[in-house]
């Protein structure tokens, strides 16, 4: 990236974000790596639904526990009753 002196603070913030961001293209098959990467981390996460092109954004002080919820059978069973599925 080109360094622009007028936006030096914004550039540094962006670089910090890029170094701490994780992207997973196959979360079902990358579950073990995702949970390993999120251990002892707080932050913001984003799920993208390939079927309807919608994003879900959330945050947690314990990303491991929060994201792990999405992999539990009871989570999907409860959501099937929801009008949001």
C-alpha positions, 0 to 999 in steps of 0.5 A: 500500500502506498503511504500517504502522510495525510492519512497516516493514522487511518492507514496504520489502523487498517494495517492492524485490522488486516493483520488480525482478520481471518477469512474462511471460505469453507467454515464447515470443513475449517471448523477446527482451524476457526476455533483454534484461531479464535481461542482467547480472542474478543472481536467482531465476526461476520457470516455471509450467507451464500444462498441469500447474499446476506451478512450477519455481523456480531461481536463477543468478548469470547469469540471461541464460545460464540462462534462455536454455538453456530456449530451445535445441533441445538442451534440449528434445531432452534433456528428452524422454528424461527421466522428468520430462517 
